[in-house]
C-alpha cells in the first residue's frame, strides 16, 4: 500500500511521452486524447499528495519524485507547444522555465548533500498550478479548433495575443518563485 502515492506520481512521468506524441499528431482524435491524458496527469498531481496524506504514506522518495514528475509533465507539454506554436509559446520562455527548474533542482540537491531541508514552498506550488492551467487551456483551445462551432474562436485565441500574454505572466511567476528559492537557500546557508 505504501507505494500507491508514488505510483500515482510516476503516472505523470509515464504518460508524458504519449501526451507529447498526441500533441504532435495535430488531428482531432489525437487532440482529444492529448487533452484527456493531460487531465488525468494534472489530476494525478492532486491525487498523489492527497492519497499520501490520507493514508499517512508520505516518504522522502515521494517528496523528491513529485516535483520531478511535475517538471517532466509540464516541460514535455511546453516543449511540444513551443515546437508547434513558437509565436504563442516562444522558445526563450521555454528556456527561462527550464533554466529556473535546473537551477532550483541543483540548489535542492546541494541542500540535501549538506543535510539541510529544502521543502517545496507555496509559491512554487502556485507556479506549478499556473503552468498546468496554461498548458491545459492551450490544449483545450487546440482541441476546440477541430469542431465547427468553436473553430473560429479557437483560431482567434491561437492567432491572437492572449496565449502569448498569458505565457509572459507564467514566465514572470516562474522567475519570482525561483528567486524566492534562491533567497531561502542563501538565508539557510548563512544561518548554518
HELIX and SHEET records of a PDB file:
HELIX    1   1 UNK A    4  UNK A   25  1                                  22    
HELIX    2   2 UNK A   28  UNK A   54  1                                  27    
HELIX    3   3 UNK A   60  UNK A   84  1                                  25    
HELIX    4   4 UNK A   91  UNK A  113  1                                  23    
HELIX    5   5 UNK A  122  UNK A  144  1                                  23    
HELIX    6   6 UNK A  151  UNK A  159  1                                   9    
HELIX    7   7 UNK A  162  UNK A  191  1                                  30    
END                                                                             
